[in-house]
Amino acid sequence: MPFARNDDYELFYETAGEPTDRPLLLVSGFGAQAISWQDGFIDGWVERGWCVITMDNRDVGLSTKTQTAGDATDGAPYSLSDMAADCVAVLDALGFERAHVLGASMGGMIVQTLSIEHPNRVATMTSVMSSTGDPHVGRPAKAALDALLRPPAEGRDAFIDDYVDGGRVFAGPRFDEAWTRVRAGREYDRCFHPAGQVHQMHAITAGGDRTEQLRGVTAPTLVVHGRYDTLIPLDGGEATAAAVPGARLLVLDEMGHNIPISYWPEIYDAVADLARS
């Protein structure tokens, strides 16, 4: 299995498509793994001429798990900057000097940080259902926050039920319960590590407000957000698009904190247009 290394962390990654095609790095969200993208989503990119890179962020999947809390800001053993550097390590391992990057939720925060701190490695940036770190925008609804922060489930069946219940809260009217149940089972079977989510949450919290730094981003930028998102509401995406010069905001009316199949073609096309820019 391929791994990249950033200091003490090994990052699992895999690719789909031809290595000579345009590289697209997909960065998963909070607690999500390389396998968490919905069936067919990656195939759609490959069919359109992309070399797709997926990875396990640190503390999930097959990547290294944090052993100690460390002494970083606010108790965070690492930062979003460290997680952005993990992305650079994956690109280095593959020999890509630059890549198009797309991050969802926390992954959006990571690719924003990547674009701020490693601009020469980013061809275009797409931030999906994410926010700037400004505490006044993208604030979760109470039900969404409660679902996100509920204690870890005990056992596989309970984990899947909690995962699906959370999906009903986070997602809009195009919530796919059957797929969510399958995804939850796959994630549990591959790696159940609740402590990793605690570390990732600390990294998000310690990341602070990126608004002013985003004003210096030069990579062509697309911001995608759902009008039904209860976990990171639309104003988080609006603030992101407003901060990045020239960014395009694509609002999908029946999308929540998910990426429904019916919207994939629109997202594929929007990212392709961005790449052509």
ChimeraX commands (.cxc) that place a marker at each C-alpha (Angstrom):
marker #1 position 0.00,0.00,0.00 radius 0.5
marker #1 position 1.35,3.47,-0.82 radius 0.5
marker #1 position 2.14,5.89,1.98 radius 0.5
marker #1 position 3.61,9.39,2.04 radius 0.5
marker #1 position 5.50,10.69,5.07 radius 0.5
marker #1 position 5.30,14.05,6.81 radius 0.5
marker #1 position 7.49,14.03,9.92 radius 0.5
marker #1 position 6.11,11.30,12.20 radius 0.5
marker #1 position 2.96,10.73,10.16 radius 0.5
marker #1 position 2.48,8.26,7.35 radius 0.5
marker #1 position -0.41,9.17,5.05 radius 0.5
marker #1 position -2.19,6.49,3.07 radius 0.5
marker #1 position -3.15,7.52,-0.46 radius 0.5
marker #1 position -4.31,5.93,-3.68 radius 0.5
marker #1 position -4.91,7.08,-7.23 radius 0.5
marker #1 position -7.44,6.40,-9.96 radius 0.5
marker #1 position -7.02,7.26,-13.63 radius 0.5
marker #1 position -3.95,7.79,-15.76 radius 0.5
marker #1 position -0.93,9.42,-14.08 radius 0.5
marker #1 position -0.50,11.63,-17.15 radius 0.5
marker #1 position -3.99,13.13,-16.73 radius 0.5
marker #1 position -4.68,16.33,-14.78 radius 0.5
marker #1 position -4.10,15.59,-11.07 radius 0.5
marker #1 position -7.03,16.23,-8.72 radius 0.5
marker #1 position -6.49,15.77,-4.99 radius 0.5
marker #1 position -9.71,15.08,-3.04 radius 0.5
marker #1 position -9.43,15.92,0.68 radius 0.5
marker #1 position -11.99,14.34,2.98 radius 0.5
marker #1 position -13.81,15.98,5.86 radius 0.5
marker #1 position -13.98,15.48,9.60 radius 0.5
marker #1 position -13.58,11.82,10.49 radius 0.5
marker #1 position -13.97,10.74,6.85 radius 0.5
marker #1 position -11.62,8.35,5.07 radius 0.5
marker #1 position -10.27,7.87,1.57 radius 0.5
marker #1 position -13.09,5.37,1.02 radius 0.5
marker #1 position -15.79,7.82,2.16 radius 0.5
marker #1 position -16.49,9.36,-1.24 radius 0.5
marker #1 position -19.71,7.95,-2.66 radius 0.5
marker #1 position -19.53,5.05,-5.11 radius 0.5
marker #1 position -19.14,6.38,-8.63 radius 0.5
marker #1 position -18.02,9.89,-7.64 radius 0.5
marker #1 position -14.35,9.20,-8.37 radius 0.5
marker #1 position -15.21,7.23,-11.52 radius 0.5
marker #1 position -16.95,10.31,-12.89 radius 0.5
marker #1 position -13.77,12.36,-12.54 radius 0.5
marker #1 position -11.66,9.66,-14.16 radius 0.5
marker #1 position -14.04,9.40,-17.10 radius 0.5
marker #1 position -13.58,13.14,-17.62 radius 0.5
marker #1 position -9.80,12.91,-17.85 radius 0.5
marker #1 position -8.61,13.44,-14.28 radius 0.5
marker #1 position -6.04,11.51,-12.28 radius 0.5
marker #1 position -7.78,11.40,-8.90 radius 0.5
marker #1 position -5.83,11.21,-5.65 radius 0.5
marker #1 position -7.60,10.26,-2.43 radius 0.5
marker #1 position -5.99,10.06,0.98 radius 0.5
marker #1 position -6.61,9.28,4.62 radius 0.5
marker #1 position -6.04,12.38,6.72 radius 0.5
marker #1 position -3.95,11.80,9.82 radius 0.5
marker #1 position -5.90,10.05,12.60 radius 0.5
marker #1 position -8.33,8.25,10.28 radius 0.5
marker #1 position -8.26,5.20,8.03 radius 0.5
marker #1 position -4.85,3.66,7.50 radius 0.5
marker #1 position -2.84,6.82,8.23 radius 0.5
marker #1 position -0.86,7.31,11.44 radius 0.5
marker #1 position -2.83,7.81,14.67 radius 0.5
marker #1 position -1.75,10.45,17.15 radius 0.5
marker #1 position -0.40,8.93,20.35 radius 0.5
marker #1 position -0.16,11.98,22.63 radius 0.5
marker #1 position -1.99,15.27,22.97 radius 0.5
marker #1 position 1.17,17.33,22.53 radius 0.5
marker #1 position 1.47,20.98,23.48 radius 0.5
marker #1 position 0.04,22.81,20.48 radius 0.5
marker #1 position -2.44,25.67,20.65 radius 0.5
marker #1 position -5.68,24.95,22.55 radius 0.5
marker #1 position -4.59,21.41,23.23 radius 0.5
marker #1 position -4.44,20.50,19.54 radius 0.5
marker #1 position -1.63,18.02,18.81 radius 0.5
marker #1 position -1.46,19.41,15.27 radius 0.5
marker #1 position -2.98,22.11,13.12 radius 0.5
marker #1 position -4.73,22.56,9.80 radius 0.5
marker #1 position -1.32,23.75,8.58 radius 0.5
marker #1 position 0.10,20.33,9.44 radius 0.5
marker #1 position -2.77,18.66,7.59 radius 0.5
marker #1 position -2.13,20.88,4.57 radius 0.5
marker #1 position 1.53,19.83,4.72 radius 0.5
marker #1 position 0.31,16.22,4.66 radius 0.5
marker #1 position -1.30,16.99,1.30 radius 0.5
marker #1 position 2.02,18.36,0.05 radius 0.5
marker #1 position 3.72,15.14,1.19 radius 0.5
marker #1 position 1.25,13.09,-0.86 radius 0.5
marker #1 position 1.86,15.24,-3.94 radius 0.5
marker #1 position 5.60,14.87,-3.41 radius 0.5
marker #1 position 5.31,11.10,-3.15 radius 0.5
marker #1 position 3.49,11.05,-6.49 radius 0.5
marker #1 position 5.86,13.50,-8.15 radius 0.5
marker #1 position 3.20,16.15,-8.81 radius 0.5
marker #1 position 4.53,19.69,-8.57 radius 0.5
marker #1 position 1.01,21.10,-8.63 radius 0.5
marker #1 position -2.51,19.72,-8.47 radius 0.5
marker #1 position -6.08,20.85,-8.60 radius 0.5
marker #1 position -7.48,20.41,-5.09 radius 0.5
marker #1 position -11.02,19.85,-3.83 radius 0.5
marker #1 position -11.84,19.58,-0.15 radius 0.5
marker #1 position -15.17,18.88,1.53 radius 0.5
marker #1 position -16.12,20.25,4.96 radius 0.5
marker #1 position -12.94,20.06,7.08 radius 0.5
marker #1 position -11.25,19.11,3.82 radius 0.5
marker #1 position -12.30,22.52,2.51 radius 0.5
marker #1 position -10.54,24.13,5.45 radius 0.5
marker #1 position -7.45,22.07,4.68 radius 0.5
marker #1 position -7.33,23.03,0.99 radius 0.5
marker #1 position -7.89,26.67,1.92 radius 0.5
marker #1 position -4.87,26.43,4.20 radius 0.5
marker #1 position -2.93,24.62,1.48 radius 0.5
marker #1 position -3.71,27.43,-0.97 radius 0.5
marker #1 position -2.63,30.05,1.57 radius 0.5
marker #1 position 0.59,28.40,2.72 radius 0.5
marker #1 position 1.69,26.44,-0.37 radius 0.5
marker #1 position 0.33,28.48,-3.29 radius 0.5
marker #1 position 2.86,27.06,-5.76 radius 0.5
marker #1 position 1.40,23.56,-5.25 radius 0.5
marker #1 position -2.22,24.51,-6.05 radius 0.5
marker #1 position -3.46,24.86,-9.62 radius 0.5
marker #1 position -7.09,25.50,-8.62 radius 0.5
marker #1 position -9.00,25.26,-5.35 radius 0.5
marker #1 position -12.53,24.00,-4.82 radius 0.5
marker #1 position -13.94,24.40,-1.31 radius 0.5
marker #1 position -17.12,22.38,-0.75 radius 0.5
marker #1 position -19.55,22.87,2.19 radius 0.5
marker #1 position -16.86,24.59,4.24 radius 0.5
marker #1 position -16.14,27.95,5.86 radius 0.5
marker #1 position -13.42,30.48,6.67 radius 0.5
marker #1 position -12.98,29.82,10.37 radius 0.5
marker #1 position -14.74,33.10,11.20 radius 0.5
marker #1 position -16.82,32.18,14.28 radius 0.5
marker #1 position -19.67,34.41,13.14 radius 0.5
marker #1 position -20.43,32.41,9.98 radius 0.5
marker #1 position -20.98,28.74,9.22 radius 0.5
marker #1 position -22.32,28.12,12.73 radius 0.5
marker #1 position -24.04,24.72,13.00 radius 0.5
marker #1 position -27.66,24.38,13.96 radius 0.5
marker #1 position -28.08,22.95,17.46 radius 0.5
marker #1 position -29.41,19.62,16.20 radius 0.5
marker #1 position -26.47,19.27,13.81 radius 0.5
marker #1 position -23.91,20.10,16.50 radius 0.5
marker #1 position -25.53,17.66,18.93 radius 0.5
marker #1 position -25.40,14.91,16.30 radius 0.5
marker #1 position -21.76,15.66,15.50 radius 0.5
marker #1 position -20.62,15.67,19.12 radius 0.5
marker #1 position -22.59,12.72,20.47 radius 0.5
marker #1 position -20.48,10.17,22.40 radius 0.5
marker #1 position -18.88,7.39,20.32 radius 0.5
marker #1 position -21.20,4.49,19.63 radius 0.5
marker #1 position -20.51,1.11,21.21 radius 0.5
marker #1 position -20.50,-1.53,18.52 radius 0.5
marker #1 position -20.92,-1.65,14.77 radius 0.5
marker #1 position -24.71,-1.58,14.62 radius 0.5
marker #1 position -24.98,1.39,16.97 radius 0.5
marker #1 position -22.29,3.23,15.00 radius 0.5
marker #1 position -24.18,2.75,11.74 radius 0.5
marker #1 position -27.49,3.85,13.28 radius 0.5
marker #1 position -25.89,7.00,14.75 radius 0.5
marker #1 position -24.19,7.74,11.42 radius 0.5
marker #1 position -27.47,7.50,9.54 radius 0.5
marker #1 position -29.31,9.58,12.13 radius 0.5
marker #1 position -26.66,12.27,11.79 radius 0.5
marker #1 position -26.94,12.15,8.01 radius 0.5
marker #1 position -30.66,12.86,8.25 radius 0.5
marker #1 position -29.86,16.00,10.25 radius 0.5
marker #1 position -26.97,17.21,8.11 radius 0.5
marker #1 position -28.24,16.45,4.62 radius 0.5
marker #1 position -30.99,18.06,2.60 radius 0.5
marker #1 position -33.95,16.50,0.81 radius 0.5
marker #1 position -31.65,14.41,-1.42 radius 0.5
marker #1 position -30.25,12.42,1.49 radius 0.5
marker #1 position -29.35,8.88,0.41 radius 0.5
marker #1 position -29.99,6.71,3.45 radius 0.5
marker #1 position -29.06,3.42,1.78 radius 0.5
marker #1 position -25.63,4.70,0.69 radius 0.5
marker #1 position -25.04,6.36,4.08 radius 0.5
marker #1 position -25.65,3.03,5.80 radius 0.5
marker #1 position -23.19,1.29,3.46 radius 0.5
marker #1 position -20.59,4.02,3.96 radius 0.5
marker #1 position -20.89,3.81,7.75 radius 0.5
marker #1 position -20.30,0.07,7.71 radius 0.5
marker #1 position -17.26,0.41,5.45 radius 0.5
marker #1 position -15.73,3.09,7.62 radius 0.5
marker #1 position -16.29,1.14,10.83 radius 0.5
marker #1 position -14.82,-2.04,9.38 radius 0.5
marker #1 position -11.76,-0.28,7.98 radius 0.5
marker #1 position -10.95,1.90,10.98 radius 0.5
marker #1 position -12.96,2.79,14.08 radius 0.5
marker #1 position -10.89,5.39,15.93 radius 0.5
marker #1 position -13.03,7.97,17.78 radius 0.5
marker #1 position -10.00,9.56,19.45 radius 0.5
marker #1 position -8.82,10.73,16.04 radius 0.5
marker #1 position -11.93,12.84,15.61 radius 0.5
marker #1 position -11.19,14.59,18.90 radius 0.5
marker #1 position -7.74,15.55,17.59 radius 0.5
marker #1 position -9.17,16.71,14.25 radius 0.5
marker #1 position -11.79,18.84,16.03 radius 0.5
marker #1 position -9.03,20.51,18.07 radius 0.5
marker #1 position -7.18,21.27,14.82 radius 0.5
marker #1 position -10.31,22.88,13.34 radius 0.5
marker #1 position -10.93,24.95,16.47 radius 0.5
marker #1 position -7.30,26.05,16.74 radius 0.5
marker #1 position -7.22,27.02,13.06 radius 0.5
marker #1 position -8.71,30.43,13.68 radius 0.5
marker #1 position -10.17,32.84,11.16 radius 0.5
marker #1 position -8.58,32.56,7.69 radius 0.5
marker #1 position -10.54,35.43,6.12 radius 0.5
marker #1 position -7.68,37.89,5.75 radius 0.5
marker #1 position -5.26,35.21,4.54 radius 0.5
marker #1 position -7.80,34.04,1.96 radius 0.5
marker #1 position -7.73,37.51,0.42 radius 0.5
marker #1 position -4.22,36.67,-0.78 radius 0.5
marker #1 position -5.13,33.40,-2.50 radius 0.5
marker #1 position -4.26,33.57,-6.18 radius 0.5
marker #1 position -5.42,30.13,-7.34 radius 0.5
marker #1 position -8.67,30.18,-9.34 radius 0.5
marker #1 position -11.30,29.25,-6.78 radius 0.5
marker #1 position -14.72,27.63,-6.76 radius 0.5
marker #1 position -16.90,27.49,-3.65 radius 0.5
marker #1 position -19.72,24.92,-3.62 radius 0.5
marker #1 position -22.38,24.96,-0.93 radius 0.5
marker #1 position -25.84,23.55,-0.29 radius 0.5
marker #1 position -28.74,25.71,0.75 radius 0.5
marker #1 position -29.92,22.98,3.16 radius 0.5
marker #1 position -26.63,22.56,5.02 radius 0.5
marker #1 position -27.28,22.56,8.78 radius 0.5
marker #1 position -23.76,21.61,9.88 radius 0.5
marker #1 position -21.96,24.45,8.06 radius 0.5
marker #1 position -24.73,26.75,6.83 radius 0.5
marker #1 position -24.59,28.62,3.55 radius 0.5
marker #1 position -23.18,31.83,5.02 radius 0.5
marker #1 position -19.92,29.93,5.61 radius 0.5
marker #1 position -19.60,29.29,1.87 radius 0.5
marker #1 position -20.69,32.83,1.04 radius 0.5
marker #1 position -17.98,34.21,3.33 radius 0.5
marker #1 position -15.37,31.97,1.70 radius 0.5
marker #1 position -16.30,33.12,-1.80 radius 0.5
marker #1 position -16.34,36.76,-0.67 radius 0.5
marker #1 position -12.85,36.45,0.82 radius 0.5
marker #1 position -11.06,34.90,-2.15 radius 0.5
marker #1 position -10.55,37.35,-5.04 radius 0.5
marker #1 position -12.50,36.31,-8.12 radius 0.5
marker #1 position -13.98,33.19,-6.52 radius 0.5
marker #1 position -17.17,31.74,-8.00 radius 0.5
marker #1 position -19.94,30.63,-5.63 radius 0.5
marker #1 position -22.08,27.70,-6.76 radius 0.5
marker #1 position -25.15,27.27,-4.53 radius 0.5
marker #1 position -27.04,23.99,-4.92 radius 0.5
marker #1 position -30.61,24.41,-3.75 radius 0.5
marker #1 position -31.35,20.89,-2.50 radius 0.5
marker #1 position -27.91,19.97,-1.19 radius 0.5
marker #1 position -27.17,19.80,2.52 radius 0.5
marker #1 position -23.94,18.64,4.12 radius 0.5
marker #1 position -23.54,15.97,1.47 radius 0.5
marker #1 position -22.82,15.73,-2.26 radius 0.5
marker #1 position -25.94,14.23,-3.90 radius 0.5
marker #1 position -25.49,12.18,-7.06 radius 0.5
marker #1 position -27.87,14.43,-8.97 radius 0.5
marker #1 position -25.44,17.35,-8.56 radius 0.5
marker #1 position -22.27,15.53,-9.61 radius 0.5
marker #1 position -22.41,16.58,-13.29 radius 0.5
marker #1 position -22.79,20.23,-12.30 radius 0.5
marker #1 position -19.81,19.98,-9.96 radius 0.5
marker #1 position -17.69,18.12,-12.53 radius 0.5
marker #1 position -18.44,20.82,-15.12 radius 0.5
marker #1 position -17.79,23.70,-12.71 radius 0.5
marker #1 position -14.38,22.32,-11.71 radius 0.5
marker #1 position -13.49,21.69,-15.37 radius 0.5
marker #1 position -14.39,25.29,-16.18 radius 0.5
marker #1 position -12.22,26.41,-13.29 radius 0.5
marker #1 position -9.30,24.34,-14.56 radius 0.5
marker #1 position -9.62,25.91,-18.00 radius 0.5
marker #1 position -9.34,29.34,-16.40 radius 0.5
marker link #1:1,2 radius 0.2
marker link #1:2,3 radius 0.2
marker link #1:3,4 radius 0.2
marker link #1:4,5 radius 0.2
marker link #1:5,6 radius 0.2
marker link #1:6,7 radius 0.2
marker link #1:7,8 radius 0.2
marker link #1:8,9 radius 0.2
marker link #1:9,10 radius 0.2
marker link #1:10,11 radius 0.2
marker link #1:11,12 radius 0.2
marker link #1:12,13 radius 0.2
marker link #1:13,14 radius 0.2
marker link #1:14,15 radius 0.2
marker link #1:15,16 radius 0.2
marker link #1:16,17 radius 0.2
marker link #1:17,18 radius 0.2
marker link #1:18,19 radius 0.2
marker link #1:19,20 radius 0.2
marker link #1:20,21 radius 0.2
marker link #1:21,22 radius 0.2
marker link #1:22,23 radius 0.2
marker link #1:23,24 radius 0.2
marker link #1:24,25 radius 0.2
marker link #1:25,26 radius 0.2
marker link #1:26,27 radius 0.2
marker link #1:27,28 radius 0.2
marker link #1:28,29 radius 0.2
marker link #1:29,30 radius 0.2
marker link #1:30,31 radius 0.2
marker link #1:31,32 radius 0.2
marker link #1:32,33 radius 0.2
marker link #1:33,34 radius 0.2
marker link #1:34,35 radius 0.2
marker link #1:35,36 radius 0.2
marker link #1:36,37 radius 0.2
marker link #1:37,38 radius 0.2
marker link #1:38,39 radius 0.2
marker link #1:39,40 radius 0.2
marker link #1:40,41 radius 0.2
marker link #1:41,42 radius 0.2
marker link #1:42,43 radius 0.2
marker link #1:43,44 radius 0.2
marker link #1:44,45 radius 0.2
marker link #1:45,46 radius 0.2
marker link #1:46,47 radius 0.2
marker link #1:47,48 radius 0.2
marker link #1:48,49 radius 0.2
marker link #1:49,50 radius 0.2
marker link #1:50,51 radius 0.2
marker link #1:51,52 radius 0.2
marker link #1:52,53 radius 0.2
marker link #1:53,54 radius 0.2
marker link #1:54,55 radius 0.2
marker link #1:55,56 radius 0.2
marker link #1:56,57 radius 0.2
marker link #1:57,58 radius 0.2
marker link #1:58,59 radius 0.2
marker link #1:59,60 radius 0.2
marker link #1:60,61 radius 0.2
marker link #1:61,62 radius 0.2
marker link #1:62,63 radius 0.2
marker link #1:63,64 radius 0.2
marker link #1:64,65 radius 0.2
marker link #1:65,66 radius 0.2
marker link #1:66,67 radius 0.2
marker link #1:67,68 radius 0.2
marker link #1:68,69 radius 0.2
marker link #1:69,70 radius 0.2
marker link #1:70,71 radius 0.2
marker link #1:71,72 radius 0.2
marker link #1:72,73 radius 0.2
marker link #1:73,74 radius 0.2
marker link #1:74,75 radius 0.2
marker link #1:75,76 radius 0.2
marker link #1:76,77 radius 0.2
marker link #1:77,78 radius 0.2
marker link #1:78,79 radius 0.2
marker link #1:79,80 radius 0.2
marker link #1:80,81 radius 0.2
marker link #1:81,82 radius 0.2
marker link #1:82,83 radius 0.2
marker link #1:83,84 radius 0.2
marker link #1:84,85 radius 0.2
marker link #1:85,86 radius 0.2
marker link #1:86,87 radius 0.2
marker link #1:87,88 radius 0.2
marker link #1:88,89 radius 0.2
marker link #1:89,90 radius 0.2
marker link #1:90,91 radius 0.2
marker link #1:91,92 radius 0.2
marker link #1:92,93 radius 0.2
marker link #1:93,94 radius 0.2
marker link #1:94,95 radius 0.2
marker link #1:95,96 radius 0.2
marker link #1:96,97 radius 0.2
marker link #1:97,98 radius 0.2
marker link #1:98,99 radius 0.2
marker link #1:99,100 radius 0.2
marker link #1:100,101 radius 0.2
marker link #1:101,102 radius 0.2
marker link #1:102,103 radius 0.2
marker link #1:103,104 radius 0.2
marker link #1:104,105 radius 0.2
marker link #1:105,106 radius 0.2
marker link #1:106,107 radius 0.2
marker link #1:107,108 radius 0.2
marker link #1:108,109 radius 0.2
marker link #1:109,110 radius 0.2
marker link #1:110,111 radius 0.2
marker link #1:111,112 radius 0.2
marker link #1:112,113 radius 0.2
marker link #1:113,114 radius 0.2
marker link #1:114,115 radius 0.2
marker link #1:115,116 radius 0.2
marker link #1:116,117 radius 0.2
marker link #1:117,118 radius 0.2
marker link #1:118,119 radius 0.2
marker link #1:119,120 radius 0.2
marker link #1:120,121 radius 0.2
marker link #1:121,122 radius 0.2
marker link #1:122,123 radius 0.2
marker link #1:123,124 radius 0.2
marker link #1:124,125 radius 0.2
marker link #1:125,126 radius 0.2
marker link #1:126,127 radius 0.2
marker link #1:127,128 radius 0.2
marker link #1:128,129 radius 0.2
marker link #1:129,130 radius 0.2
marker link #1:130,131 radius 0.2
marker link #1:131,132 radius 0.2
marker link #1:132,133 radius 0.2
marker link #1:133,134 radius 0.2
marker link #1:134,135 radius 0.2
marker link #1:135,136 radius 0.2
marker link #1:136,137 radius 0.2
marker link #1:137,138 radius 0.2
marker link #1:138,139 radius 0.2
marker link #1:139,140 radius 0.2
marker link #1:140,141 radius 0.2
marker link #1:141,142 radius 0.2
marker link #1:142,143 radius 0.2
marker link #1:143,144 radius 0.2
marker link #1:144,145 radius 0.2
marker link #1:145,146 radius 0.2
marker link #1:146,147 radius 0.2
marker link #1:147,148 radius 0.2
marker link #1:148,149 radius 0.2
marker link #1:149,150 radius 0.2
marker link #1:150,151 radius 0.2
marker link #1:151,152 radius 0.2
marker link #1:152,153 radius 0.2
marker link #1:153,154 radius 0.2
marker link #1:154,155 radius 0.2
marker link #1:155,156 radius 0.2
marker link #1:156,157 radius 0.2
marker link #1:157,158 radius 0.2
marker link #1:158,159 radius 0.2
marker link #1:159,160 radius 0.2
marker link #1:160,161 radius 0.2
marker link #1:161,162 radius 0.2
marker link #1:162,163 radius 0.2
marker link #1:163,164 radius 0.2
marker link #1:164,165 radius 0.2
marker link #1:165,166 radius 0.2
marker link #1:166,167 radius 0.2
marker link #1:167,168 radius 0.2
marker link #1:168,169 radius 0.2
marker link #1:169,170 radius 0.2
marker link #1:170,171 radius 0.2
marker link #1:171,172 radius 0.2
marker link #1:172,173 radius 0.2
marker link #1:173,174 radius 0.2
marker link #1:174,175 radius 0.2
marker link #1:175,176 radius 0.2
marker link #1:176,177 radius 0.2
marker link #1:177,178 radius 0.2
marker link #1:178,179 radius 0.2
marker link #1:179,180 radius 0.2
marker link #1:180,181 radius 0.2
marker link #1:181,182 radius 0.2
marker link #1:182,183 radius 0.2
marker link #1:183,184 radius 0.2
marker link #1:184,185 radius 0.2
marker link #1:185,186 radius 0.2
marker link #1:186,187 radius 0.2
marker link #1:187,188 radius 0.2
marker link #1:188,189 radius 0.2
marker link #1:189,190 radius 0.2
marker link #1:190,191 radius 0.2
marker link #1:191,192 radius 0.2
marker link #1:192,193 radius 0.2
marker link #1:193,194 radius 0.2
marker link #1:194,195 radius 0.2
marker link #1:195,196 radius 0.2
marker link #1:196,197 radius 0.2
marker link #1:197,198 radius 0.2
marker link #1:198,199 radius 0.2
marker link #1:199,200 radius 0.2
marker link #1:200,201 radius 0.2
marker link #1:201,202 radius 0.2
marker link #1:202,203 radius 0.2
marker link #1:203,204 radius 0.2
marker link #1:204,205 radius 0.2
marker link #1:205,206 radius 0.2
marker link #1:206,207 radius 0.2
marker link #1:207,208 radius 0.2
marker link #1:208,209 radius 0.2
marker link #1:209,210 radius 0.2
marker link #1:210,211 radius 0.2
marker link #1:211,212 radius 0.2
marker link #1:212,213 radius 0.2
marker link #1:213,214 radius 0.2
marker link #1:214,215 radius 0.2
marker link #1:215,216 radius 0.2
marker link #1:216,217 radius 0.2
marker link #1:217,218 radius 0.2
marker link #1:218,219 radius 0.2
marker link #1:219,220 radius 0.2
marker link #1:220,221 radius 0.2
marker link #1:221,222 radius 0.2
marker link #1:222,223 radius 0.2
marker link #1:223,224 radius 0.2
marker link #1:224,225 radius 0.2
marker link #1:225,226 radius 0.2
marker link #1:226,227 radius 0.2
marker link #1:227,228 radius 0.2
marker link #1:228,229 radius 0.2
marker link #1:229,230 radius 0.2
marker link #1:230,231 radius 0.2
marker link #1:231,232 radius 0.2
marker link #1:232,233 radius 0.2
marker link #1:233,234 radius 0.2
marker link #1:234,235 radius 0.2
marker link #1:235,236 radius 0.2
marker link #1:236,237 radius 0.2
marker link #1:237,238 radius 0.2
marker link #1:238,239 radius 0.2
marker link #1:239,240 radius 0.2
marker link #1:240,241 radius 0.2
marker link #1:241,242 radius 0.2
marker link #1:242,243 radius 0.2
marker link #1:243,244 radius 0.2
marker link #1:244,245 radius 0.2
marker link #1:245,246 radius 0.2
marker link #1:246,247 radius 0.2
marker link #1:247,248 radius 0.2
marker link #1:248,249 radius 0.2
marker link #1:249,250 radius 0.2
marker link #1:250,251 radius 0.2
marker link #1:251,252 radius 0.2
marker link #1:252,253 radius 0.2
marker link #1:253,254 radius 0.2
marker link #1:254,255 radius 0.2
marker link #1:255,256 radius 0.2
marker link #1:256,257 radius 0.2
marker link #1:257,258 radius 0.2
marker link #1:258,259 radius 0.2
marker link #1:259,260 radius 0.2
marker link #1:260,261 radius 0.2
marker link #1:261,262 radius 0.2
marker link #1:262,263 radius 0.2
marker link #1:263,264 radius 0.2
marker link #1:264,265 radius 0.2
marker link #1:265,266 radius 0.2
marker link #1:266,267 radius 0.2
marker link #1:267,268 radius 0.2
marker link #1:268,269 radius 0.2
marker link #1:269,270 radius 0.2
marker link #1:270,271 radius 0.2
marker link #1:271,272 radius 0.2
marker link #1:272,273 radius 0.2
marker link #1:273,274 radius 0.2
marker link #1:274,275 radius 0.2
marker link #1:275,276 radius 0.2
marker link #1:276,277 radius 0.2
view
